[in-house]
Structures are given as C-alpha cells and as structure tokens.
Amino acid sequence: MPQNCAAIYAHIPFCARRCPYCDFAVSVNRSPEFHQKYVRALRREIEFSLQNRPPISSIYFGGGTPTTLAARDLNALLALLFQNAQIAPDAEISIEANPENLSLDYLRELRAGGWNRISLGAQSLDDASLQQFGRAHRGQDVENALQNARAASFENVSLDLIYGEPLTPPSVWRQTLRRAAQFDVTHVSCYSLTVEDGTQFGVRARRGELKIGDDDSFADLMEMADEILRTNGFSRYEVSNWARPGFESRHNQNYWRGGDYFGLGCGAHGHFAGHRFWNERDAKTYVLRLENGQNARAGEEFLGAHERLSEFLALGLRTREGFDLDEISRRLGPDAAAILTEPLAKMEKLGVLRREGSQIIPSEKSLAIADGIALKLLQGIETLENSGVFLKNGV
C-alpha cells in the first residue's frame, strides 16, 4: 500500500432487523423515503468534506447493511467519491453485504459500478447458530451469495464469522470453519462474540440468562480457526484476519498502520494527523443537520504524543508485520522511538518480539496475546515517562 495515502469509510445504517449482539449505529425499518433522504445527506457531506485531501487507496462502505440501498444509489455515491477525491487507480473498493436476497443481477450492477471487493456478513454457516445470532439468513443463503458474487466477477470476496455464541459447541465452529475454508473466498475474518451493554445479549447476560465463554475458551476457538484456515491456504496477517496471498484487506491495513481515514455518514469516525473526529450517531439527526446546511460532526479530539504512540503500538502488534520504528520517528519524532528501546529489549529477551532492521515483528504465537504485549510495552513507557525521560505531550 503506498505511503501518504488515506482511506474513506462510508456508513450506511439501514438493517431489516437489529441483531441481539449489535451495538453499531443501525437504523431499523426506515421507509424508502428516508433512505433517499439519507443518500442525499451523504452526497452533501461528500461534496463539502473531501476537498484537498490526500490520495485515497481504499474505500469501504459498511453498516448496517449497505446493500439495503438500490445498486444505482450505491453506484452514484461511489461515482461522486471519484469526482470529489483523488482515488488511486488501483484502489480497493469494498462493500459489506448480508447473504439473504443478494441476487446475481444486483451484484452484477455493483460490479459494473466499480466495486471490486465484497465482504459477506455470514457470521456462521450453521442454521441453529444463525438463529441464536438473530440472523435473517441460513447457511445455504451464504453459499448462494458466494456463487452469485463469483458469477458477477467479484474476484476478491471476504467472509465474516463470529465465534463464542454460548449455545454453539466447538464441534459446530470447527464444521463452519472447514466449510468456509473450502469456499472460493480470498479472505476470512473471525471475531469473538462481544456482549455490549444495551444490546439484547447484554440485557440477557446481566440477568444471568446468557453465559459467555472465558478468555481461555475463546483462545481455543481462535487457535482452531488458525489451524484450519492455515491448512487450507490462508495466512494469518492480523489477530482476527486471514487471507490468501495478495488478498489482505488494504483498508484494514491502513487502520492497523495508524493511517489517516475519513468517515462519512452517521456515526462514522475519521482521523488525520492526530486529529480524531466523529459524526452524529443518530441517522435522523445526521440527515437534519445536512439538510440545514450544517456539517454532521458531533465531536473531535487532538491526540498527544503519548496517545498516538499507544495507538500505533496497540494496532501494529495485532499484525503479522508489526510496526516500524522509523515510521514512529517520522510521525512523532525521534524521542518517541528512543523511549521504546528498554521495553522492547525486554520483550525481545522473552522471545515474543524480534527486530528486523527498524521493523518490530511479533512472533507467530504472539498474535494470540497481542493486547497483553502492547500493555506491557505501554507500562514500560509510562514508567520511563514518570521518571522524566519523555514528556507525554512533548513531541
């Protein structure tokens, strides 16, 4: 991925239903009229927020379910992005989709509109698990959608799966992984079930009606995923993501490398050179603000050197490639890299990290404990900061 490029994320909040684990900015059962209002608002935001921005290496439409919109609306939004931003000729252009009702004609229209990657929200291939997840589709719908995507000439197809649903035994997760690995897909993401306050699952867990697995059980399920996917030609390049060679998600890699990105739509976040900003979360409020000629921004913050370094480490250590000390120096100054010398030496002695030039790379088994390694590094940095070696916001 070229240096000094950024990414665009556009949020389409509409869903036919809210899944019991979902804590995203989702708008359920809105009318077709409101869909069009939202599209017009998003067009306004695109037109006034993307001028004089760096080149864009990836575009990602997520949600919600972007494919609840007509293909012609999605294609028109994509065309408007090309008119208002510097999009790289080889940009990765992704769209999330749910498997149900994803027809061949619809996918062909998207492909003709310029989309070149599709991320399918399968979550499981087991019908009983899908029912527990509150999903509208079944396992066969996933296979049908994949066949249609290939027939529509999508060469880059990703599959999202969730593990840790309390009523799903490990044997079912293993079967799902084996089936997924045999599909003609280029990328698989496996995410642990997270129970958030305010969701249906969160309410049930608080009442004691839903027992979520512990870290050890989740680690076992993740290890199972790694073993099965590796055996079938996928390589783990981030804690939760596997790809066939050359099909790593360029958009997500930009996040993990601490790159800049611009968020469009309700609830979308952006980041540019340490400046973080986010839009109104509620879809109706977002639309009203744009209709009234206002911007959609709900808040912003400016990150200091300590916060930026912390994020750079935490994200980089989740990836197979790790992080680059020279890049830290370029972005935050030489002191930011120098303060890592002592904590990194300790991690190298333990064998969890290794150094290749300026690159700091996690060992193969360290990806499973990436968050813990990042925490240890940050604790070491804070100890030195407190002793006056480095000013937290001195860069």
N, C-alpha and C positions, 0 to 999 in steps of 0.2 A: 504494500500500500504506500503511495507516495507520501513524502513528508509535507507538512504545511497544508494538508487538506483537512476538510471538516466533513461532517455528516449532517443529514437532515432527518429528523423524526417527525412524522405527522400522525396525530391521534384521531382515530375515528371511533367514537364511543359506543356506537349502537350495537345492541345484542337483543336476540329474541327472548332471552331469559338471563337472570344473574345466577351463575354457578355458586354453590354454597361456600366455596373457599375463596371467592373472588373479592379482592379489595381494590380493584382498579377503578379508574374514572369511567364508569359504564352508565349508559342511558338505555333503559329497557322500554320496549314497546312504544317508541316515539312514532308519530304519524309520518307518512311520506312528505307532508308539507314541512314538518320540522327538519327532516333530512335535507331538504333543499335549502332551508334557511341556514343550516349548519354548513353546507357546501359553500354557499355564498359568503358566509362569515370567514371560512377558511381561505377562500380566494382573496378576500380583502387583506387578511393577515399576510398571506404570501406576497402580495403586491407591495406592501409597505415595510416588510421586515427583512427582506433578503438582499437589499441593495448593498453593494460594496463589501461583500463577504468573500472569504477565501474560497478557492475551488472546492467543489463538493465531490467526494469519492464514493459516497453511498447515500441512498435514500431508503427509508424504511417506513411503511405505513402499518401501524399497529392499532390495537384497540383493547376492549371492544372487538368488533368483528368488521374490519373494513369492507369485506365482501357482502355486507348487507346493502351497500350502495350499488347502484347500477354501474356496470362496467364503463359506460360512457362518461359518468360523473368522475370516476376514478381516473380515467384516461385524460379527461380535461384538466383535472388537478395536476396530474403529472406533467402535462404539456405546459401548464402555467409555471411550474417549477423550472422547467427548462428555459422559459422565457425570462425569468427573473433571477436566476442564479447561474453561476459558472459550473455546469455539471460536466465532470470528466467524461470523455468519450466512452471509456470502458467502465463506467460507474456500475456498481452493484445496486439493483433496484428491486427491493423486496416488498412483498405484501403478505400479511397474515390472512389466513382463511380457515374457516371451520369446514369439516368434511361434508356435512349434510348439504344437499342441494347445490353442489358445486359442479355445474354441468359443463360438458365439453365446449359448447358454444360460448358460454360465459368466459371460460379460461382462454379460448382462442382469441376472444375480443381483448382480454387483458394483455395477452402476449403480443398482439398486433399493436397495442398502445405503448409498448416499450418496457413493460415489466419483465425482468429476466430471472427472478428468484421468487419462489413461493414457500412460505412457512406454514405448514399444516398443523393446526391445533388438535392432534389426535388424543393426547393425554393417556389413553390406554387403547388396547385392541381387544380387551375382554369386556363383553357386554354387561356382566354383573358389576364390574368396577366402574364402567362408564355410567351406569345407573346411580351408583353411590356418589360419583362426582357430579351428578346432576346434569350430565351432558345430553344433548338432544340427538346425537348420532350413535351409531353402533359400529362394531368393528368392521363389518362389511362395507359401510359407508367410507371408511378410510381407504380401503383397497380400491373402491370405485373412484374416489377422488384422485388417488395417485395415478391410476390408469389414465384418467382424463387429463391430468397435468402433463403426463408424458406425451399423450396424443396431441396436446396443444403445443408441443415443442418447448416445454419448460425443461431445461437440462439440469437446473440447479433446484432441487426440491429438498426441503428440510422437514423433519418430523419432530414435534414436541411431545414428550412423555412426562408423566408425573408418577412418582413412587411414594410409598408411605401411607397410602389410604388404609385406615385401620382394619377394614374388613377384607382386604386383599392379601392372601398369603404369598410368601416369597415364590412359591411354585408358579403362581399366575404371573407375577412380574417377570420371572425367567422366560415363560412362554411368550409374553408380549415382546420381550427383547429379541428372542430368537426369530419371531415373525418379522419384526421391524428390520432386523439386520438382513433379512432375505429380500426385502422390498428394494425396488430400484430407486433408492434415495441417496443423496450425496451428503447428508448432514443429519445428525440426531442430537437433540437436547434432552437431558434428563434432569428434572427439577424435583426436589423434595417437596412434599406437601407442607405448606406453611399455613398455620391457623392464625388468622388475624382477628383482633377484637372487632366486633361489629358485623362480622360475616355470620352466616348461618352455622358454619362449623365452629366459629368462635363461641357462639352462644351455647351450642351443644357441649363443647369442651368445658366451658365454665360450669355447666350444670352436672358434669360428670358423666354425660351420655356418650362422649366420644373420647376414646383413649388414643393419643398419638404416640407413635414409637419414640424411643430414645435415640441419642446420637449413635450408639453402637449398632442398633438395628438399621438405622439409615446408612451408616458406613458399610454395612454388609451388603445392602441393596445396591449401593453405588459401586462397590467392588464387583458385584455380579454384572452390572452394566458394562464396566470397563472390560472385564474378561470376555464377555460375549461379543461386544462390538469390535474389540481388537481382533478377535479370532476371525471376524468377517470383513476385515479390510478397512476398518475405521481407526483413526488415530485420535487420541485424546489431546486436544490442544488448549483446553481450559477446564476448570474443575467440573463443569456440567455439560461440556460440549465435545462432540466427536465429529470428525469429518473424513470423507475420503480425500486422498491427496489433491490439493489445489482447490478445495471447496470450503475452506474455513470461512466463517462469516466475516466479511470485511467490515461491515457495520459494527458488529460487536467488538471486533478487534480495536476499532477506534476508541470505544469506551474504555477498554481494558488498558490501552496505552496512554490514557489520560488526555485523549484528543479533544478537540472542540466539536460541538454539535449544536444544532439549532432546533428547538422544539416548536411545533406548530399544532394548534388545536387545543381543546380543553384539557387541563391537567398536564400538558406537556412541559418538560423541563429542558433547559439549554445551559451551555457552559462555553465561555470564551475567555481564555487567558486569565483564569482565576475568578471570573465574574460568573456567578450562577444565578439563573433567573427561571421563573416558572409562571405558567398561565393559570387563570381561573379554572378550578376543577369542575364546577357545575356547567353542564353543556348549555343550559338555558341562559345563565349569566354570561357565559362566553359569547354567545350569539348576540345578546342585547348590547354588550359593550362594543362589539364590532359594528353592529347596526347603527349605534350612536356616534360612530366616528372615533371611538377610543381604542387604545390598544388593550390587549387581553391580559397584560401582565398582572399577576397577583402579588408577587414579591420578588426580592433579589437579595443577594449577599455577595460580599467580596471576601475571598478566602485568603488568609495569610499564608506565609511560607510553611508553617508547621502543618496546617490543614492540607495544603496542596501536596506536600511531601507524603503525608499519611495516606492520602488517597492514591497517589502514584504507586506506593509500595503495596497497599492492600489489593489494588486491582492487578498490578503486574504479577504478583506472586500467585495469582489464580491461573496464570497461563503457563504453557509449556516453555515459552521463550523468556519468561521472567521480565526483568527491567534493565534499563541501560543507565549506568552511572553518568556517562557523558551527556545523555539526554536530560538527566536531572540537573546537571551543571548548566546546561544550555537554558533550561527553563527557569531555574530557581537560583542559580549562582553556584560557585564552587564550594561554598561553605555547606550547602545542602548535601552535596555528595560526600564531603570530607567527614561530616558528623556520623556517617554510616560506617566508617572504617572499623571501629571497635565492635559494634553489634554484629556486623557481617562476619568478622573474623571468628566470632563465637559460633555463629551458625555454620560456617564452613568446617570448623573442627567437629561439629556434631554430624556432618555429612548430609545435612538437609538442603544446603545450597552449595553451588560451585561457581567459580568465576571463569569466564572465557573472555579475556580482554576486559572491556568495560561492561560486559553483559553479566548479570547475576541471574543464574538459572536454578530453579528448584529441581531437586532430584525427582525421579519418576514417582516415587511413593509419597513425595511431599505434597503433591497436589491435593491429596485427600485431607491434609491438615494445613492447608494454605492459610486459613484465617488465624490459626494458632501461631504460625511462624511470623505472620505480619504483626500480630500482637506483641510477640517477644521483641521484634525489631523496634517497634514503636516505644515499648517500655525502656529499651536501651537508649533510644534517642532522648526520651523525656528525662532520664537520669542525667545525661550529659547537659541537656538544656538547663536543668535545675542547678547544675554546678557552674553555669555561666559560660559554657563552651560555645553555645549557639543561642542567639536571640530568636524567640519563637516567631516573631514577625519582622526579623531583621533583613530579610532578603528583598 
